[in-house]
Amino acid sequence: MQSVKIFFESVKIELGKVTWPTRKETIATSTVVVAIVLLISLYLGACDVILAKLMRLILG
C-alpha cells in the first residue's frame, strides 16, 4: 500500500512540472485539427464518389 501512495505522490509532482497550453493555444490548435480533418474528409469523399462512378461505368 505504501508503494501506491509513493506512486501517486510522484505523479502529483510530475504533473506540477507540466506546462499546460493556454486557452488561446488550445482553441488555435483545435481549429487547425478540425480544418485539416474537414479537408481530408472532403478529399476522400470526392475520391470515393469519382471511383464509384468509374466502377459503375466500367462494370456497366
mmCIF file as gemmi writes it, N, C-alpha and C atoms, coordinates in Angstrom:
data_model
loop_
_atom_site.group_PDB
_atom_site.id
_atom_site.type_symbol
_atom_site.label_atom_id
_atom_site.label_alt_id
_atom_site.label_comp_id
_atom_site.label_asym_id
_atom_site.label_entity_id
_atom_site.label_seq_id
_atom_site.pdbx_PDB_ins_code
_atom_site.Cartn_x
_atom_site.Cartn_y
_atom_site.Cartn_z
_atom_site.occupancy
_atom_site.B_iso_or_equiv
_atom_site.pdbx_formal_charge
_atom_site.auth_seq_id
_atom_site.auth_asym_id
_atom_site.pdbx_PDB_model_num
ATOM 1 N N . MET Axp A 1 ? 0.823 -1.189 0 1 0 ? 1 A 1
ATOM 2 C CA . MET Axp A 1 ? 0 0 0 1 0 ? 1 A 1
ATOM 3 C C . MET Axp A 1 ? 0.869 1.256 0 1 0 ? 1 A 1
ATOM 4 N N . GLN Axp A 2 ? 2.027 1.166 0.612 1 0 ? 2 A 1
ATOM 5 C CA . GLN Axp A 2 ? 2.943 2.306 0.677 1 0 ? 2 A 1
ATOM 6 C C . GLN Axp A 2 ? 3.447 2.674 -0.72 1 0 ? 2 A 1
ATOM 7 N N . SER Axp A 3 ? 3.691 1.665 -1.566 1 0 ? 3 A 1
ATOM 8 C CA . SER Axp A 3 ? 4.203 1.943 -2.908 1 0 ? 3 A 1
ATOM 9 C C . SER Axp A 3 ? 3.164 2.672 -3.762 1 0 ? 3 A 1
ATOM 10 N N . VAL Axp A 4 ? 1.893 2.387 -3.547 1 0 ? 4 A 1
ATOM 11 C CA . VAL Axp A 4 ? 0.829 3.073 -4.27 1 0 ? 4 A 1
ATOM 12 C C . VAL Axp A 4 ? 0.807 4.549 -3.874 1 0 ? 4 A 1
ATOM 13 N N . LYS Axp A 5 ? 0.971 4.819 -2.592 1 0 ? 5 A 1
ATOM 14 C CA . LYS Axp A 5 ? 0.996 6.19 -2.1 1 0 ? 5 A 1
ATOM 15 C C . LYS Axp A 5 ? 2.18 6.953 -2.694 1 0 ? 5 A 1
ATOM 16 N N . ILE Axp A 6 ? 3.34 6.316 -2.721 1 0 ? 6 A 1
ATOM 17 C CA . ILE Axp A 6 ? 4.532 6.94 -3.3 1 0 ? 6 A 1
ATOM 18 C C . ILE Axp A 6 ? 4.32 7.217 -4.784 1 0 ? 6 A 1
ATOM 19 N N . PHE Axp A 7 ? 3.691 6.268 -5.465 1 0 ? 7 A 1
ATOM 20 C CA . PHE Axp A 7 ? 3.421 6.449 -6.894 1 0 ? 7 A 1
ATOM 21 C C . PHE Axp A 7 ? 2.57 7.69 -7.129 1 0 ? 7 A 1
ATOM 22 N N . PHE Axp A 8 ? 1.477 7.825 -6.397 1 0 ? 8 A 1
ATOM 23 C CA . PHE Axp A 8 ? 0.582 8.967 -6.618 1 0 ? 8 A 1
ATOM 24 C C . PHE Axp A 8 ? 1.23 10.282 -6.194 1 0 ? 8 A 1
ATOM 25 N N . GLU Axp A 9 ? 2.085 10.261 -5.199 1 0 ? 9 A 1
ATOM 26 C CA . GLU Axp A 9 ? 2.819 11.471 -4.835 1 0 ? 9 A 1
ATOM 27 C C . GLU Axp A 9 ? 3.765 11.874 -5.966 1 0 ? 9 A 1
ATOM 28 N N . SER Axp A 10 ? 4.41 10.887 -6.583 1 0 ? 10 A 1
ATOM 29 C CA . SER Axp A 10 ? 5.304 11.154 -7.711 1 0 ? 10 A 1
ATOM 30 C C . SER Axp A 10 ? 4.526 11.709 -8.902 1 0 ? 10 A 1
ATOM 31 N N . VAL Axp A 11 ? 3.359 11.147 -9.143 1 0 ? 11 A 1
ATOM 32 C CA . VAL Axp A 11 ? 2.517 11.622 -10.24 1 0 ? 11 A 1
ATOM 33 C C . VAL Axp A 11 ? 2.135 13.077 -10.011 1 0 ? 11 A 1
ATOM 34 N N . LYS Axp A 12 ? 1.766 13.425 -8.794 1 0 ? 12 A 1
ATOM 35 C CA . LYS Axp A 12 ? 1.387 14.799 -8.462 1 0 ? 12 A 1
ATOM 36 C C . LYS Axp A 12 ? 2.551 15.756 -8.691 1 0 ? 12 A 1
ATOM 37 N N . ILE Axp A 13 ? 3.748 15.353 -8.296 1 0 ? 13 A 1
ATOM 38 C CA . ILE Axp A 13 ? 4.936 16.189 -8.503 1 0 ? 13 A 1
ATOM 39 C C . ILE Axp A 13 ? 5.211 16.382 -9.995 1 0 ? 13 A 1
ATOM 40 N N . GLU Axp A 14 ? 5.125 15.308 -10.759 1 0 ? 14 A 1
ATOM 41 C CA . GLU Axp A 14 ? 5.391 15.398 -12.203 1 0 ? 14 A 1
ATOM 42 C C . GLU Axp A 14 ? 4.35 16.248 -12.911 1 0 ? 14 A 1
ATOM 43 N N . LEU Axp A 15 ? 3.084 16.126 -12.521 1 0 ? 15 A 1
ATOM 44 C CA . LEU Axp A 15 ? 2.041 16.949 -13.133 1 0 ? 15 A 1
ATOM 45 C C . LEU Axp A 15 ? 2.24 18.425 -12.825 1 0 ? 15 A 1
ATOM 46 N N . GLY Axp A 16 ? 2.864 18.715 -11.709 1 0 ? 16 A 1
ATOM 47 C CA . GLY Axp A 16 ? 3.179 20.098 -11.378 1 0 ? 16 A 1
ATOM 48 C C . GLY Axp A 16 ? 4.227 20.698 -12.304 1 0 ? 16 A 1
ATOM 49 N N . LYS Axp A 17 ? 5.041 19.865 -12.939 1 0 ? 17 A 1
ATOM 50 C CA . LYS Axp A 17 ? 6.088 20.314 -13.859 1 0 ? 17 A 1
ATOM 51 C C . LYS Axp A 17 ? 5.571 20.553 -15.278 1 0 ? 17 A 1
ATOM 52 N N . VAL Axp A 18 ? 4.386 20.069 -15.555 1 0 ? 18 A 1
ATOM 53 C CA . VAL Axp A 18 ? 3.826 20.166 -16.903 1 0 ? 18 A 1
ATOM 54 C C . VAL Axp A 18 ? 3.444 21.618 -17.207 1 0 ? 18 A 1
ATOM 55 N N . THR Axp A 19 ? 3.794 22.071 -18.409 1 0 ? 19 A 1
ATOM 56 C CA . THR Axp A 19 ? 3.341 23.396 -18.841 1 0 ? 19 A 1
ATOM 57 C C . THR Axp A 19 ? 2.111 23.186 -19.715 1 0 ? 19 A 1
ATOM 58 N N . TRP Axp A 20 ? 0.966 23.522 -19.178 1 0 ? 20 A 1
ATOM 59 C CA . TRP Axp A 20 ? -0.286 23.325 -19.87 1 0 ? 20 A 1
ATOM 60 C C . TRP Axp A 20 ? -0.507 24.454 -20.855 1 0 ? 20 A 1
ATOM 61 N N . PRO Axp A 21 ? -1.108 24.162 -22.023 1 0 ? 21 A 1
ATOM 62 C CA . PRO Axp A 21 ? -1.367 25.221 -23.006 1 0 ? 21 A 1
ATOM 63 C C . PRO Axp A 21 ? -2.443 26.185 -22.501 1 0 ? 21 A 1
ATOM 64 N N . THR Axp A 22 ? -2.344 27.414 -22.992 1 0 ? 22 A 1
ATOM 65 C CA . THR Axp A 22 ? -3.357 28.394 -22.623 1 0 ? 22 A 1
ATOM 66 C C . THR Axp A 22 ? -4.644 28.096 -23.386 1 0 ? 22 A 1
ATOM 67 N N . ARG Axp A 23 ? -5.709 28.755 -22.987 1 0 ? 23 A 1
ATOM 68 C CA . ARG Axp A 23 ? -6.993 28.577 -23.671 1 0 ? 23 A 1
ATOM 69 C C . ARG Axp A 23 ? -6.874 28.985 -25.132 1 0 ? 23 A 1
ATOM 70 N N . LYS Axp A 24 ? -6.151 30.071 -25.386 1 0 ? 24 A 1
ATOM 71 C CA . LYS Axp A 24 ? -5.973 30.569 -26.753 1 0 ? 24 A 1
ATOM 72 C C . LYS Axp A 24 ? -5.212 29.548 -27.61 1 0 ? 24 A 1
ATOM 73 N N . GLU Axp A 25 ? -4.155 28.965 -27.055 1 0 ? 25 A 1
ATOM 74 C CA . GLU Axp A 25 ? -3.378 27.95 -27.78 1 0 ? 25 A 1
ATOM 75 C C . GLU Axp A 25 ? -4.219 26.705 -28.057 1 0 ? 25 A 1
ATOM 76 N N . THR Axp A 26 ? -5.013 26.304 -27.082 1 0 ? 26 A 1
ATOM 77 C CA . THR Axp A 26 ? -5.862 25.117 -27.248 1 0 ? 26 A 1
ATOM 78 C C . THR Axp A 26 ? -6.894 25.334 -28.343 1 0 ? 26 A 1
ATOM 79 N N . ILE Axp A 27 ? -7.516 26.513 -28.358 1 0 ? 27 A 1
ATOM 80 C CA . ILE Axp A 27 ? -8.509 26.816 -29.389 1 0 ? 27 A 1
ATOM 81 C C . ILE Axp A 27 ? -7.85 26.862 -30.763 1 0 ? 27 A 1
ATOM 82 N N . ALA Axp A 28 ? -6.664 27.477 -30.844 1 0 ? 28 A 1
ATOM 83 C CA . ALA Axp A 28 ? -5.966 27.589 -32.131 1 0 ? 28 A 1
ATOM 84 C C . ALA Axp A 28 ? -5.588 26.216 -32.684 1 0 ? 28 A 1
ATOM 85 N N . THR Axp A 29 ? -5.007 25.371 -31.851 1 0 ? 29 A 1
ATOM 86 C CA . THR Axp A 29 ? -4.603 24.054 -32.345 1 0 ? 29 A 1
ATOM 87 C C . THR Axp A 29 ? -5.809 23.179 -32.655 1 0 ? 29 A 1
ATOM 88 N N . SER Axp A 30 ? -6.861 23.301 -31.876 1 0 ? 30 A 1
ATOM 89 C CA . SER Axp A 30 ? -8.083 22.531 -32.155 1 0 ? 30 A 1
ATOM 90 C C . SER Axp A 30 ? -8.705 22.967 -33.479 1 0 ? 30 A 1
ATOM 91 N N . THR Axp A 31 ? -8.671 24.265 -33.752 1 0 ? 31 A 1
ATOM 92 C CA . THR Axp A 31 ? -9.206 24.776 -35.013 1 0 ? 31 A 1
ATOM 93 C C . THR Axp A 31 ? -8.42 24.225 -36.192 1 0 ? 31 A 1
ATOM 94 N N . VAL Axp A 32 ? -7.107 24.184 -36.067 1 0 ? 32 A 1
ATOM 95 C CA . VAL Axp A 32 ? -6.27 23.629 -37.138 1 0 ? 32 A 1
ATOM 96 C C . VAL Axp A 32 ? -6.588 22.157 -37.355 1 0 ? 32 A 1
ATOM 97 N N . VAL Axp A 33 ? -6.73 21.405 -36.283 1 0 ? 33 A 1
ATOM 98 C CA . VAL Axp A 33 ? -7.033 19.972 -36.4 1 0 ? 33 A 1
ATOM 99 C C . VAL Axp A 33 ? -8.383 19.754 -37.078 1 0 ? 33 A 1
ATOM 100 N N . VAL Axp A 34 ? -9.401 20.504 -36.672 1 0 ? 34 A 1
ATOM 101 C CA . VAL Axp A 34 ? -10.734 20.362 -37.272 1 0 ? 34 A 1
ATOM 102 C C . VAL Axp A 34 ? -10.691 20.735 -38.752 1 0 ? 34 A 1
ATOM 103 N N . ALA Axp A 35 ? -9.979 21.798 -39.097 1 0 ? 35 A 1
ATOM 104 C CA . ALA Axp A 35 ? -9.879 22.219 -40.5 1 0 ? 35 A 1
ATOM 105 C C . ALA Axp A 35 ? -9.199 21.143 -41.346 1 0 ? 35 A 1
ATOM 106 N N . ILE Axp A 36 ? -8.113 20.572 -40.844 1 0 ? 36 A 1
ATOM 107 C CA . ILE Axp A 36 ? -7.401 19.527 -41.596 1 0 ? 36 A 1
ATOM 108 C C . ILE Axp A 36 ? -8.276 18.288 -41.752 1 0 ? 36 A 1
ATOM 109 N N . VAL Axp A 37 ? -8.984 17.92 -40.699 1 0 ? 37 A 1
ATOM 110 C CA . VAL Axp A 37 ? -9.885 16.755 -40.775 1 0 ? 37 A 1
ATOM 111 C C . VAL Axp A 37 ? -10.966 16.998 -41.824 1 0 ? 37 A 1
ATOM 112 N N . LEU Axp A 38 ? -11.533 18.202 -41.857 1 0 ? 38 A 1
ATOM 113 C CA . LEU Axp A 38 ? -12.561 18.52 -42.852 1 0 ? 38 A 1
ATOM 114 C C . LEU Axp A 38 ? -12 18.458 -44.269 1 0 ? 38 A 1
ATOM 115 N N . LEU Axp A 39 ? -10.805 19.023 -44.474 1 0 ? 39 A 1
ATOM 116 C CA . LEU Axp A 39 ? -10.197 18.997 -45.806 1 0 ? 39 A 1
ATOM 117 C C . LEU Axp A 39 ? -9.927 17.565 -46.264 1 0 ? 39 A 1
ATOM 118 N N . ILE Axp A 40 ? -9.38 16.764 -45.382 1 0 ? 40 A 1
ATOM 119 C CA . ILE Axp A 40 ? -9.084 15.371 -45.754 1 0 ? 40 A 1
ATOM 120 C C . ILE Axp A 40 ? -10.368 14.597 -46.01 1 0 ? 40 A 1
ATOM 121 N N . SER Axp A 41 ? -11.396 14.84 -45.215 1 0 ? 41 A 1
ATOM 122 C CA . SER Axp A 41 ? -12.654 14.113 -45.43 1 0 ? 41 A 1
ATOM 123 C C . SER Axp A 41 ? -13.3 14.527 -46.751 1 0 ? 41 A 1
ATOM 124 N N . LEU Axp A 42 ? -13.211 15.813 -47.111 1 0 ? 42 A 1
ATOM 125 C CA . LEU Axp A 42 ? -13.734 16.252 -48.411 1 0 ? 42 A 1
ATOM 126 C C . LEU Axp A 42 ? -12.961 15.599 -49.556 1 0 ? 42 A 1
ATOM 127 N N . TYR Axp A 43 ? -11.641 15.542 -49.424 1 0 ? 43 A 1
ATOM 128 C CA . TYR Axp A 43 ? -10.812 14.919 -50.451 1 0 ? 43 A 1
ATOM 129 C C . TYR Axp A 43 ? -11.152 13.437 -50.6 1 0 ? 43 A 1
ATOM 130 N N . LEU Axp A 44 ? -11.223 12.724 -49.481 1 0 ? 44 A 1
ATOM 131 C CA . LEU Axp A 44 ? -11.526 11.292 -49.546 1 0 ? 44 A 1
ATOM 132 C C . LEU Axp A 44 ? -12.953 11.045 -50.04 1 0 ? 44 A 1
ATOM 133 N N . GLY Axp A 45 ? -13.88 11.913 -49.665 1 0 ? 45 A 1
ATOM 134 C CA . GLY Axp A 45 ? -15.251 11.788 -50.164 1 0 ? 45 A 1
ATOM 135 C C . GLY Axp A 45 ? -15.312 11.967 -51.666 1 0 ? 45 A 1
ATOM 136 N N . ALA Axp A 46 ? -14.574 12.969 -52.177 1 0 ? 46 A 1
ATOM 137 C CA . ALA Axp A 46 ? -14.535 13.201 -53.616 1 0 ? 46 A 1
ATOM 138 C C . ALA Axp A 46 ? -13.905 12.008 -54.341 1 0 ? 46 A 1
ATOM 139 N N . CYS Axp A 47 ? -12.83 11.475 -53.783 1 0 ? 47 A 1
ATOM 140 C CA . CYS Axp A 47 ? -12.198 10.291 -54.379 1 0 ? 47 A 1
ATOM 141 C C . CYS Axp A 47 ? -13.172 9.119 -54.409 1 0 ? 47 A 1
ATOM 142 N N . ASP Axp A 48 ? -13.921 8.938 -53.355 1 0 ? 48 A 1
ATOM 143 C CA . ASP Axp A 48 ? -14.884 7.845 -53.277 1 0 ? 48 A 1
ATOM 144 C C . ASP Axp A 48 ? -15.965 7.99 -54.342 1 0 ? 48 A 1
ATOM 145 N N . VAL Axp A 49 ? -16.49 9.205 -54.493 1 0 ? 49 A 1
ATOM 146 C CA . VAL Axp A 49 ? -17.538 9.438 -55.496 1 0 ? 49 A 1
ATOM 147 C C . VAL Axp A 49 ? -16.995 9.19 -56.892 1 0 ? 49 A 1
ATOM 148 N N . ILE Axp A 50 ? -15.809 9.715 -57.169 1 0 ? 50 A 1
ATOM 149 C CA . ILE Axp A 50 ? -15.211 9.542 -58.501 1 0 ? 50 A 1
ATOM 150 C C . ILE Axp A 50 ? -14.949 8.071 -58.797 1 0 ? 50 A 1
ATOM 151 N N . LEU Axp A 51 ? -14.357 7.353 -57.834 1 0 ? 51 A 1
ATOM 152 C CA . LEU Axp A 51 ? -14.082 5.938 -58.058 1 0 ? 51 A 1
ATOM 153 C C . LEU Axp A 51 ? -15.347 5.1 -58.167 1 0 ? 51 A 1
ATOM 154 N N . ALA Axp A 52 ? -16.391 5.458 -57.431 1 0 ? 52 A 1
ATOM 155 C CA . ALA Axp A 52 ? -17.661 4.729 -57.521 1 0 ? 52 A 1
ATOM 156 C C . ALA Axp A 52 ? -18.277 4.924 -58.894 1 0 ? 52 A 1
ATOM 157 N N . LYS Axp A 53 ? -18.232 6.149 -59.413 1 0 ? 53 A 1
ATOM 158 C CA . LYS Axp A 53 ? -18.765 6.387 -60.751 1 0 ? 53 A 1
ATOM 159 C C . LYS Axp A 53 ? -17.941 5.669 -61.802 1 0 ? 53 A 1
ATOM 160 N N . LEU Axp A 54 ? -16.644 5.653 -61.628 1 0 ? 54 A 1
ATOM 161 C CA . LEU Axp A 54 ? -15.755 4.965 -62.558 1 0 ? 54 A 1
ATOM 162 C C . LEU Axp A 54 ? -16.045 3.454 -62.557 1 0 ? 54 A 1
ATOM 163 N N . MET Axp A 55 ? -16.26 2.879 -61.378 1 0 ? 55 A 1
ATOM 164 C CA . MET Axp A 55 ? -16.554 1.442 -61.298 1 0 ? 55 A 1
ATOM 165 C C . MET Axp A 55 ? -17.906 1.136 -61.945 1 0 ? 55 A 1
ATOM 166 N N . ARG Axp A 56 ? -18.914 2.007 -61.73 1 0 ? 56 A 1
ATOM 167 C CA . ARG Axp A 56 ? -20.205 1.799 -62.388 1 0 ? 56 A 1
ATOM 168 C C . ARG Axp A 56 ? -20.067 1.868 -63.907 1 0 ? 56 A 1
ATOM 169 N N . LEU Axp A 57 ? -19.237 2.79 -64.384 1 0 ? 57 A 1
ATOM 170 C CA . LEU Axp A 57 ? -19.022 2.943 -65.824 1 0 ? 57 A 1
ATOM 171 C C . LEU Axp A 57 ? -18.337 1.697 -66.397 1 0 ? 57 A 1
ATOM 172 N N . ILE Axp A 58 ? -17.344 1.176 -65.673 1 0 ? 58 A 1
ATOM 173 C CA . ILE Axp A 58 ? -16.597 0.008 -66.141 1 0 ? 58 A 1
ATOM 174 C C . ILE Axp A 58 ? -17.452 -1.262 -66.083 1 0 ? 58 A 1
ATOM 175 N N . LEU Axp A 59 ? -18.165 -1.43 -64.988 1 0 ? 59 A 1
ATOM 176 C CA . LEU Axp A 59 ? -18.921 -2.659 -64.784 1 0 ? 59 A 1
ATOM 177 C C . LEU Axp A 59 ? -20.314 -2.612 -65.419 1 0 ? 59 A 1
ATOM 178 N N . GLY Axp A 60 ? -20.711 -1.466 -65.849 1 0 ? 60 A 1
ATOM 179 C CA . GLY Axp A 60 ? -21.963 -1.353 -66.57 1 0 ? 60 A 1
ATOM 180 C C . GLY Axp A 60 ? -23.143 -1.146 -65.699 1 0 ? 60 A 1
